Amino acid sequence: MTDLEITAVAPGKVAVVFTDPVDRKKTQIDFKVKRIGRASRITDIIDRAPRLSSLVKILSHKIP
């Protein structure tokens, strides 16, 4: 079983912490969200390890 903690940490930002079921290591991933109508949509995913990495930033890099 995997532990999952979801916390609103700031307006437009949600932190998700989960525990790996094999090595029990905790990982935090931040989601930037935007309210669209009655629903919230993820606009970016930020991985904290090994350094801050934005999925939008990674995908926006031009391939040489």
N, C-alpha and C positions, 0 to 999 in steps of 0.2 A: 504494500500500500504506500502511496506517496502523500506526504503532508503538503498542503497548499494553503498559503496565507495570502489574502488579497486585501490591500489597504489603500485607500485614497490618501495620498501624501500631500497633494497640493491641487488647486484647481487645474483640471486638465491632465493630471498625472496620477497613475495608479502603479503601485509596486506589487509585484507577485514574487513570493518566496516559496520555493519548493525544495523538498528533500529527496535526493536521489535514493531510490529504493535499494541500490546495491551497496554504495559506499557511505550512505547516510550524510553526504556532503550537502550543505545548504547553498542554494544559488538564488540570487535576486535578479529579476529582469523588470525594467520599468517600461510602462506603456504610456505614451502620450495619447490622449483621447480628445475627441471633439464631439460635442452634442449636435446631432442632426435630427431635428424633429423630436420625437419622444425617445430616441435611442442614442446610445453613445457608440462612436466608431473609433477604432484604433487608427491613428495617423502616423505613428512611428513606434519602433521598438528599440529600447536602449539596453544593451548588455553591459554589465559593469565589469566583467572579467574577460581578458586580463586587464583591459582598460576600457573606458567608455567607448562604445561602438554604436552608432546610430544606423539602423537598417536603411533609412532613407539616404543617409550620407554615403553609405557603401554602394548602394544601387545607383546613385547619381554620378559616380566616377566614370569617366570615359575610358573605354578600353583602347589601349594604344594599337 
